[in-house]
């Protein structure tokens, strides 16, 4: 769609310019604009590489080099232009023998030419300076030509020494070689197709499904437009020579693809919509919430097919995850999870309060504390703080690198804990700023994660996978499929 639209509208504008004022230098003018644009692009890539260490724009150097040599050939082509003296001398005899030629200055008493009876009236202050030829216009050779003899002059062959120019263009252009454009095209097209083409295909395949992740669609269309321009711009100097057949065919292709993109369903079995699943359990109150996060309009269709959501209140709002803010989160009270094995043979399930245990003790200073976290049947937990902490250490962890701050310059609101073995404790020592320590309190939430997707461990996830349509696929929105949390305060 982008390629056909760019080709048609570019041809329409450049072909229209060539029809209004044909010039043999149009290809050279287009190459000059390409040279300016490629030079600006090369400067931008250089700045990004030097200041931001982004080295992916290596192709810009080859792009600029190809345009430079193509423009250099256009300047060499100007050496074939005949000299002014030779060009003017070739028309002296023709102007002298031309019938109906007369001086452009008029007098009120001078003799009238018998060949121009329509201008026999005396000239006054309102008499046209073109001597009655109201439909005349300027030509490139500086002579007047009326519309009445325009066809006759076009059919009259030019002087032999000037060659045969392209119809409508300057007569001195007949001496220019007509094969140099082939070299320019070979310099531009292969390099652009080889380098920019493969990058455009890679980025297109990587970006076209990112709206399902919450990315802006405006950025994707802008990226496609820029890639299309970089890919097809080198044919701009030659596009005005195309006949209307090819652009018309591409115009219908553009219309067809636009209609298809607007009418066809955007997802299929081969290109599925990603639906983010998470089950959050408040281990203090026992509240169990299942949520699906996806594109607005499609996630509601999926939730309607889930049996556990039927007859329950479904709340759709903006997700808590910042990177998914463009999506919609629909939550409802779902099936309870069975991520922790039963504690006795007489019990079919464990109580949620036993999934996670923690203890918190104040340190030697008022702004220091140690938090001990133990999760059952898990190797991953998190500690989320209501206010940022300034420093932390984890007992048994690898030695900290003194070059890096454990919490960053602005502190940290979350600590993620991982262990190589199951159901092992973590001892986390934290320190917060003195201005926060004036309240002598530290609050937050301890969260443990479970991602066991085996049948029966997470019934809500099994239900979603079973009733999910073929054009969608479920995945987790964060580190775990199930998040069990408890509130703490010191």
LUMKERO-272328 format. One record per residue (C-alpha): residue number from 1; residue in one letter; chain; x, y, z. Coordinates in Angstrom, 3 decimals, decimal comma. Example, Ala and Ser with C-alpha at 12.3 -4.5 7.8 and 13.67 -1.06 7.14 Angstrom:
2
(1 A A (12,300 -4,500 7,800))
(2 S A (13,670 -1,060 7,140))
This chain:
490
(1 X A (0,000 0,000 0,000))
(2 X A (2,731 2,456 0,978))
(3 X A (4,874 1,621 -2,071))
(4 X A (2,032 1,964 -4,586))
(5 X A (0,755 5,184 -2,987))
(6 X A (4,223 6,736 -2,991))
(7 X A (4,876 5,764 -6,616))
(8 X A (1,553 7,078 -7,925))
(9 X A (1,546 10,447 -6,153))
(10 X A (5,221 11,042 -6,919))
(11 X A (4,602 10,284 -10,585))
(12 X A (1,541 12,563 -10,605))
(13 X A (3,478 15,535 -9,234))
(14 X A (6,690 15,072 -11,212))
(15 X A (4,902 14,187 -14,428))
(16 X A (2,694 17,237 -14,005))
(17 X A (5,728 19,455 -13,502))
(18 X A (7,348 17,977 -16,597))
(19 X A (4,201 18,564 -18,656))
(20 X A (3,841 22,185 -17,546))
(21 X A (7,488 23,053 -18,131))
(22 X A (9,506 20,214 -19,628))
(23 X A (13,223 20,380 -18,974))
(24 X A (16,085 18,041 -19,697))
(25 X A (17,580 19,076 -16,342))
(26 X A (14,702 17,668 -14,272))
(27 X A (16,682 14,508 -13,536))
(28 X A (19,599 16,628 -12,355))
(29 X A (17,381 18,792 -10,158))
(30 X A (15,906 15,696 -8,512))
(31 X A (19,387 14,310 -7,863))
(32 X A (20,415 17,602 -6,229))
(33 X A (17,482 17,308 -3,803))
(34 X A (18,392 13,676 -3,131))
(35 X A (21,965 14,733 -2,469))
(36 X A (20,856 17,341 0,068))
(37 X A (18,556 14,871 1,820))
(38 X A (21,100 12,048 1,917))
(39 X A (23,753 14,429 3,254))
(40 X A (21,427 15,532 6,068))
(41 X A (20,665 11,875 6,789))
(42 X A (24,369 11,040 6,904))
(43 X A (24,998 13,932 9,311))
(44 X A (22,160 12,733 11,564))
(45 X A (23,505 9,178 11,603))
(46 X A (26,987 10,473 12,453))
(47 X A (25,661 12,497 15,397))
(48 X A (23,700 9,498 16,693))
(49 X A (26,779 7,270 16,451))
(50 X A (29,096 9,737 18,195))
(51 X A (26,770 11,060 20,895))
(52 X A (24,321 8,207 21,521))
(53 X A (26,362 5,151 20,426))
(54 X A (23,704 4,108 17,888))
(55 X A (25,625 2,460 15,067))
(56 X A (22,777 1,003 13,019))
(57 X A (22,883 3,692 10,325))
(58 X A (25,894 2,386 8,422))
(59 X A (23,755 2,098 5,277))
(60 X A (23,426 5,911 5,091))
(61 X A (27,049 6,198 3,934))
(62 X A (26,428 3,893 0,966))
(63 X A (23,159 5,681 0,248))
(64 X A (24,948 9,040 0,147))
(65 X A (27,795 7,639 -1,957))
(66 X A (25,409 6,290 -4,593))
(67 X A (23,557 9,620 -4,853))
(68 X A (26,850 11,548 -5,003))
(69 X A (28,217 9,593 -7,981))
(70 X A (24,851 9,734 -9,769))
(71 X A (24,834 13,525 -9,393))
(72 X A (28,477 13,661 -10,490))
(73 X A (27,484 11,947 -13,748))
(74 X A (24,807 14,620 -14,288))
(75 X A (27,422 17,347 -13,976))
(76 X A (29,672 15,510 -16,431))
(77 X A (26,695 15,361 -18,807))
(78 X A (26,692 19,174 -18,975))
(79 X A (30,018 19,104 -20,840))
(80 X A (28,130 17,749 -23,868))
(81 X A (25,952 20,870 -24,065))
(82 X A (26,796 22,931 -27,208))
(83 X A (28,305 26,376 -26,784))
(84 X A (26,094 29,439 -26,855))
(85 X A (27,707 30,751 -30,034))
(86 X A (27,070 27,496 -31,871))
(87 X A (23,510 27,330 -30,629))
(88 X A (22,654 30,945 -31,571))
(89 X A (24,445 30,694 -34,928))
(90 X A (22,384 27,716 -35,938))
(91 X A (19,222 29,842 -35,811))
(92 X A (20,436 33,047 -37,483))
(93 X A (19,636 31,963 -41,008))
(94 X A (16,383 30,373 -39,931))
(95 X A (15,191 33,570 -38,229))
(96 X A (16,187 35,665 -41,240))
(97 X A (14,192 33,524 -43,665))
(98 X A (11,263 32,998 -41,350))
(99 X A (8,031 34,328 -42,968))
(100 X A (6,121 36,976 -41,101))
(101 X A (9,122 38,116 -39,020))
(102 X A (8,995 41,775 -38,134))
(103 X A (10,315 44,077 -35,415))
(104 X A (8,519 44,038 -32,129))
(105 X A (8,334 47,842 -31,909))
(106 X A (5,223 49,381 -33,367))
(107 X A (4,630 52,800 -34,925))
(108 X A (1,469 54,631 -35,763))
(109 X A (2,613 55,522 -39,274))
(110 X A (4,842 52,655 -40,272))
(111 X A (3,972 50,299 -43,115))
(112 X A (1,797 47,363 -42,260))
(113 X A (2,687 43,845 -43,284))
(114 X A (0,273 42,226 -45,653))
(115 X A (0,767 38,901 -43,926))
(116 X A (-0,688 40,200 -40,621))
(117 X A (-3,978 41,858 -41,523))
(118 X A (-5,316 41,493 -38,023))
(119 X A (-2,879 44,144 -36,708))
(120 X A (-3,503 46,842 -39,355))
(121 X A (-5,105 49,170 -36,807))
(122 X A (-3,008 51,989 -35,523))
(123 X A (-1,125 51,166 -32,340))
(124 X A (-2,237 53,023 -29,233))
(125 X A (-1,388 52,906 -25,541))
(126 X A (-3,681 49,860 -25,193))
(127 X A (-2,150 47,906 -28,072))
(128 X A (-0,625 44,600 -26,981))
(129 X A (3,152 44,467 -26,992))
(130 X A (2,840 41,044 -28,614))
(131 X A (1,402 42,755 -31,736))
(132 X A (-1,987 41,059 -31,686))
(133 X A (-0,691 37,565 -31,010))
(134 X A (-2,528 37,143 -27,724))
(135 X A (-1,875 33,425 -27,383))
(136 X A (1,870 33,621 -27,692))
(137 X A (4,298 32,538 -24,958))
(138 X A (8,010 32,339 -24,373))
(139 X A (10,124 29,439 -25,517))
(140 X A (13,424 28,295 -24,044))
(141 X A (15,366 29,736 -26,997))
(142 X A (14,111 33,275 -26,292))
(143 X A (11,832 33,552 -29,411))
(144 X A (8,088 34,097 -29,514))
(145 X A (5,858 31,401 -30,837))
(146 X A (2,120 31,635 -31,212))
(147 X A (-0,304 28,801 -30,647))
(148 X A (-1,231 28,886 -34,341))
(149 X A (2,190 27,742 -35,462))
(150 X A (3,122 25,724 -32,384))
(151 X A (2,222 22,464 -34,044))
(152 X A (4,055 23,405 -37,196))
(153 X A (7,272 24,208 -35,310))
(154 X A (7,067 21,014 -33,239))
(155 X A (6,849 19,008 -36,426))
(156 X A (9,723 20,906 -38,053))
(157 X A (13,000 19,078 -37,395))
(158 X A (15,667 21,057 -35,586))
(159 X A (19,017 21,902 -37,006))
(160 X A (21,049 18,792 -37,757))
(161 X A (23,954 19,854 -35,594))
(162 X A (21,743 20,053 -32,461))
(163 X A (20,515 16,488 -32,631))
(164 X A (16,987 15,355 -31,771))
(165 X A (15,802 16,587 -28,331))
(166 X A (13,032 14,979 -26,340))
(167 X A (9,651 16,488 -27,397))
(168 X A (8,960 19,739 -25,559))
(169 X A (12,406 20,079 -23,994))
(170 X A (15,179 22,528 -24,831))
(171 X A (16,467 22,184 -28,386))
(172 X A (20,099 22,205 -27,273))
(173 X A (19,474 19,027 -25,264))
(174 X A (19,670 16,963 -28,439))
(175 X A (23,443 16,874 -28,098))
(176 X A (23,312 15,252 -24,649))
(177 X A (23,960 11,497 -24,503))
(178 X A (20,774 9,587 -23,831))
(179 X A (22,358 6,569 -22,148))
(180 X A (23,910 8,117 -19,041))
(181 X A (20,696 7,663 -17,067))
(182 X A (21,293 3,915 -17,190))
(183 X A (24,536 4,313 -15,248))
(184 X A (22,811 6,547 -12,720))
(185 X A (19,983 4,063 -12,268))
(186 X A (22,435 1,194 -11,765))
(187 X A (24,270 3,230 -9,141))
(188 X A (21,122 4,042 -7,174))
(189 X A (18,766 1,074 -7,428))
(190 X A (20,951 -1,970 -6,526))
(191 X A (22,536 -0,343 -3,466))
(192 X A (19,224 0,918 -2,101))
(193 X A (17,387 -2,366 -2,706))
(194 X A (20,197 -4,412 -1,147))
(195 X A (20,782 -2,329 1,987))
(196 X A (17,636 -0,328 2,670))
(197 X A (15,342 -3,075 1,353))
(198 X A (16,468 -5,718 3,804))
(199 X A (16,333 -3,245 6,714))
(200 X A (12,820 -2,200 5,688))
(201 X A (11,668 -5,830 5,557))
(202 X A (13,213 -6,542 8,951))
(203 X A (11,639 -3,526 10,643))
(204 X A (8,288 -4,104 8,951))
(205 X A (8,122 -7,683 10,193))
(206 X A (9,152 -6,491 13,666))
(207 X A (6,753 -3,556 13,966))
(208 X A (3,519 -4,647 12,352))
(209 X A (2,290 -6,551 15,435))
(210 X A (3,571 -4,215 18,138))
(211 X A (0,172 -2,453 18,614))
(212 X A (-0,876 -5,619 20,460))
(213 X A (1,906 -4,808 22,965))
(214 X A (0,594 -1,300 23,544))
(215 X A (2,816 0,579 21,093))
(216 X A (1,490 3,637 19,294))
(217 X A (0,133 2,950 15,807))
(218 X A (1,086 6,481 14,732))
(219 X A (4,775 5,669 15,193))
(220 X A (4,388 2,491 13,123))
(221 X A (2,794 4,319 10,174))
(222 X A (5,432 7,045 10,332))
(223 X A (8,178 4,384 10,354))
(224 X A (6,618 2,656 7,337))
(225 X A (6,359 5,975 5,478))
(226 X A (10,009 6,843 6,167))
(227 X A (11,210 3,402 5,108))
(228 X A (9,121 3,579 1,934))
(229 X A (10,542 7,001 1,083))
(230 X A (14,123 5,840 1,614))
(231 X A (13,493 2,754 -0,494))
(232 X A (11,722 4,350 -3,472))
(233 X A (13,145 7,896 -3,512))
(234 X A (16,099 6,983 -5,818))
(235 X A (13,676 6,358 -8,704))
(236 X A (12,350 9,916 -8,387))
(237 X A (14,758 11,364 -10,989))
(238 X A (13,457 8,898 -13,603))
(239 X A (9,784 8,573 -12,661))
(240 X A (8,525 11,398 -14,912))
(241 X A (9,455 9,335 -17,981))
(242 X A (6,937 6,605 -17,091))
(243 X A (3,738 6,483 -19,099))
(244 X A (0,397 6,625 -17,314))
(245 X A (-0,176 2,864 -17,580))
(246 X A (2,133 1,775 -14,737))
(247 X A (1,087 4,491 -12,207))
(248 X A (-2,595 3,866 -12,985))
(249 X A (-2,174 0,154 -12,344))
(250 X A (-0,390 0,881 -9,049))
(251 X A (-3,110 3,359 -8,094))
(252 X A (-5,748 0,624 -8,360))
(253 X A (-3,488 -1,654 -6,293))
(254 X A (-3,299 1,060 -3,616))
(255 X A (-7,094 1,455 -3,574))
(256 X A (-7,544 -2,314 -3,334))
(257 X A (-5,092 -2,720 -0,469))
(258 X A (-6,647 0,198 1,440))
(259 X A (-10,119 -1,370 1,136))
(260 X A (-8,756 -4,752 2,203))
(261 X A (-6,965 -3,270 5,232))
(262 X A (-10,133 -1,493 6,327))
(263 X A (-12,513 -4,425 5,821))
(264 X A (-10,490 -7,582 6,575))
(265 X A (-10,199 -8,922 10,136))
(266 X A (-6,700 -7,998 11,393))
(267 X A (-5,860 -11,306 13,118))
(268 X A (-5,704 -14,935 12,015))
(269 X A (-4,338 -18,296 13,074))
(270 X A (-0,936 -17,370 11,606))
(271 X A (-0,931 -13,806 13,002))
(272 X A (-2,547 -13,958 16,426))
(273 X A (-3,446 -11,287 18,921))
(274 X A (-1,467 -11,474 22,159))
(275 X A (-3,669 -11,503 25,256))
(276 X A (-1,905 -10,915 28,586))
(277 X A (-3,094 -13,004 31,527))
(278 X A (-2,500 -12,529 35,245))
(279 X A (-4,268 -13,821 38,354))
(280 X A (-3,787 -11,644 41,424))
(281 X A (-4,632 -13,061 44,854))
(282 X A (-4,777 -10,891 47,967))
(283 X A (-3,519 -13,366 50,578))
(284 X A (-4,798 -11,159 53,411))
(285 X A (-8,433 -11,004 52,317))
(286 X A (-8,580 -13,926 49,875))
(287 X A (-9,841 -11,769 46,984))
(288 X A (-9,080 -13,542 43,700))
(289 X A (-8,956 -11,429 40,518))
(290 X A (-8,335 -12,748 36,987))
(291 X A (-7,608 -10,227 34,239))
(292 X A (-6,937 -10,197 30,502))
(293 X A (-5,159 -7,275 28,859))
(294 X A (-5,347 -6,688 25,118))
(295 X A (-6,555 -4,233 22,482))
(296 X A (-9,762 -2,426 23,293))
(297 X A (-12,741 -3,987 21,553))
(298 X A (-11,103 -7,378 21,072))
(299 X A (-10,476 -8,170 24,736))
(300 X A (-14,179 -7,671 25,472))
(301 X A (-15,052 -10,219 22,781))
(302 X A (-12,693 -12,738 24,375))
(303 X A (-13,988 -12,175 27,913))
(304 X A (-17,558 -12,819 26,743))
(305 X A (-16,512 -16,376 25,820))
(306 X A (-15,001 -17,194 29,267))
(307 X A (-17,503 -19,189 31,398))
(308 X A (-16,218 -17,907 34,756))
(309 X A (-16,840 -14,301 33,608))
(310 X A (-20,497 -14,979 32,755))
(311 X A (-22,877 -13,355 35,199))
(312 X A (-20,068 -11,558 37,033))
(313 X A (-19,089 -7,923 37,072))
(314 X A (-16,275 -7,303 34,566))
(315 X A (-14,281 -4,116 35,130))
(316 X A (-12,388 -2,790 32,094))
(317 X A (-9,841 -0,025 32,711))
(318 X A (-6,302 1,097 31,947))
(319 X A (-3,622 -1,461 32,929))
(320 X A (-1,332 -0,838 35,890))
(321 X A (1,712 -1,658 33,721))
(322 X A (2,962 1,563 32,144))
(323 X A (4,236 -0,160 29,000))
(324 X A (0,706 -1,445 28,303))
(325 X A (-1,122 1,853 28,813))
(326 X A (-2,496 1,813 25,257))
(327 X A (-4,325 -1,469 25,979))
(328 X A (-7,429 -2,315 28,015))
(329 X A (-7,498 -4,534 31,111))
(330 X A (-10,683 -6,467 31,900))
(331 X A (-10,810 -8,124 35,335))
(332 X A (-13,328 -10,353 37,120))
(333 X A (-13,451 -12,802 40,010))
(334 X A (-12,095 -16,042 38,565))
(335 X A (-11,409 -19,621 39,537))
(336 X A (-9,093 -20,148 42,543))
(337 X A (-5,494 -21,174 41,855))
(338 X A (-3,858 -24,391 43,097))
(339 X A (-0,217 -23,370 42,821))
(340 X A (0,825 -24,648 46,267))
(341 X A (0,430 -28,414 46,920))
(342 X A (-1,931 -29,558 49,654))
(343 X A (-0,374 -29,856 53,087))
(344 X A (-2,165 -33,104 54,098))
(345 X A (-3,768 -36,047 52,321))
(346 X A (-7,127 -35,080 53,851))
(347 X A (-7,129 -31,611 52,273))
(348 X A (-7,800 -30,904 48,590))
(349 X A (-6,192 -27,457 48,645))
(350 X A (-4,123 -25,135 50,755))
(351 X A (-5,305 -21,899 52,303))
(352 X A (-3,948 -18,828 50,449))
(353 X A (-2,515 -17,322 53,647))
(354 X A (0,048 -20,131 53,817))
(355 X A (1,440 -19,449 50,348))
(356 X A (3,595 -16,570 51,583))
(357 X A (5,175 -15,643 54,887))
(358 X A (7,268 -12,642 55,825))
(359 X A (8,709 -10,866 58,838))
(360 X A (10,098 -7,366 59,182))
(361 X A (12,447 -5,985 61,849))
(362 X A (13,901 -2,553 62,361))
(363 X A (17,669 -2,146 62,051))
(364 X A (20,202 -0,279 64,124))
(365 X A (19,082 3,050 62,712))
(366 X A (15,613 4,501 62,386))
(367 X A (15,784 4,419 58,596))
(368 X A (16,980 0,805 58,302))
(369 X A (15,034 -2,459 58,292))
(370 X A (15,417 -6,157 57,401))
(371 X A (12,644 -8,038 55,603))
(372 X A (12,569 -11,842 55,527))
(373 X A (10,455 -13,364 52,725))
(374 X A (9,524 -17,056 52,336))
(375 X A (7,349 -18,269 49,459))
(376 X A (5,970 -21,817 49,138))
(377 X A (6,631 -23,727 45,910))
(378 X A (8,207 -20,699 44,226))
(379 X A (11,604 -19,298 43,380))
(380 X A (10,599 -15,710 42,622))
(381 X A (9,212 -12,952 44,828))
(382 X A (9,040 -9,162 44,820))
(383 X A (8,950 -6,398 47,405))
(384 X A (7,104 -3,258 46,312))
(385 X A (7,609 -0,128 48,466))
(386 X A (5,237 2,807 48,728))
(387 X A (8,221 5,189 48,969))
(388 X A (11,616 4,773 47,243))
(389 X A (14,458 3,133 49,192))
(390 X A (17,996 4,489 48,993))
(391 X A (20,004 1,265 49,426))
(392 X A (19,581 -2,491 49,837))
(393 X A (21,552 -5,695 50,370))
(394 X A (20,440 -9,320 50,026))
(395 X A (22,005 -11,939 52,270))
(396 X A (23,781 -14,648 50,275))
(397 X A (23,666 -12,722 47,037))
(398 X A (26,668 -12,169 44,817))
(399 X A (29,030 -9,403 45,833))
(400 X A (27,910 -5,994 44,691))
(401 X A (29,957 -4,141 42,111))
(402 X A (31,100 -0,865 43,718))
(403 X A (30,827 0,889 40,366))
(404 X A (27,051 0,585 40,373))
(405 X A (24,463 1,727 42,870))
(406 X A (22,054 -1,042 43,860))
(407 X A (19,023 1,248 43,684))
(408 X A (19,978 3,867 41,130))
(409 X A (20,308 7,601 41,559))
(410 X A (16,642 8,176 42,391))
(411 X A (16,180 5,128 44,587))
(412 X A (13,948 2,162 43,873))
(413 X A (10,323 1,227 44,569))
(414 X A (10,640 -2,471 43,768))
(415 X A (13,073 -5,289 44,555))
(416 X A (12,892 -8,525 42,536))
(417 X A (14,187 -11,647 44,233))
(418 X A (15,237 -14,902 42,528))
(419 X A (16,576 -18,139 44,011))
(420 X A (18,106 -21,256 42,462))
(421 X A (16,139 -23,559 44,754))
(422 X A (12,463 -23,826 45,663))
(423 X A (10,839 -22,369 48,785))
(424 X A (14,000 -20,700 50,036))
(425 X A (13,965 -17,521 52,195))
(426 X A (15,429 -14,111 51,355))
(427 X A (16,806 -11,659 53,895))
(428 X A (16,679 -8,165 52,446))
(429 X A (18,191 -5,195 54,312))
(430 X A (16,956 -1,802 53,127))
(431 X A (17,654 1,823 53,977))
(432 X A (15,532 4,827 53,114))
(433 X A (16,157 8,578 53,180))
(434 X A (16,107 10,603 56,401))
(435 X A (13,235 12,834 55,287))
(436 X A (11,094 9,706 55,009))
(437 X A (12,507 8,358 58,300))
(438 X A (10,942 11,240 60,184))
(439 X A (7,699 9,246 60,106))
(440 X A (9,589 6,125 61,288))
(441 X A (7,508 3,970 58,931))
(442 X A (8,093 1,765 55,923))
(443 X A (5,177 0,244 54,027))
(444 X A (4,608 -1,768 50,889))
(445 X A (3,580 -5,148 49,583))
(446 X A (5,344 -8,517 49,412))
(447 X A (4,480 -10,495 46,266))
(448 X A (5,389 -14,053 45,264))
(449 X A (5,000 -15,453 41,760))
(450 X A (3,908 -18,781 40,281))
(451 X A (4,092 -19,710 36,584))
(452 X A (3,179 -23,406 36,602))
(453 X A (1,114 -23,791 33,428))
(454 X A (0,576 -27,526 33,887))
(455 X A (-3,032 -28,663 33,799))
(456 X A (-4,816 -28,151 37,102))
(457 X A (-2,325 -25,793 38,762))
(458 X A (-3,978 -22,609 37,441))
(459 X A (-7,600 -23,463 36,480))
(460 X A (-8,313 -19,883 35,383))
(461 X A (-5,444 -19,972 32,880))
(462 X A (-6,532 -23,398 31,600))
(463 X A (-10,032 -21,994 31,093))
(464 X A (-8,748 -19,006 29,138))
(465 X A (-6,624 -21,215 26,885))
(466 X A (-9,551 -23,558 26,221))
(467 X A (-12,080 -20,856 25,265))
(468 X A (-9,637 -18,504 23,575))
(469 X A (-10,469 -17,932 19,860))
(470 X A (-8,077 -19,273 17,223))
(471 X A (-6,948 -15,749 16,313))
(472 X A (-5,624 -15,022 19,848))
(473 X A (-2,923 -16,480 22,083))
(474 X A (-2,425 -16,081 25,850))
(475 X A (0,787 -15,043 27,552))
(476 X A (1,757 -13,518 30,885))
(477 X A (1,874 -9,793 31,338))
(478 X A (4,672 -9,897 33,929))
(479 X A (7,046 -12,426 35,512))
(480 X A (4,313 -14,722 36,843))
(481 X A (0,916 -16,072 35,852))
(482 X A (-0,265 -15,916 39,479))
(483 X A (0,705 -13,180 41,936))
(484 X A (-0,008 -13,661 45,651))
(485 X A (0,606 -10,618 47,850))
(486 X A (0,482 -9,481 51,458))
(487 X A (0,593 -5,975 52,834))
(488 X A (3,310 -4,907 55,329))
(489 X A (4,007 -1,806 57,375))
(490 X A (6,778 -1,013 59,836))
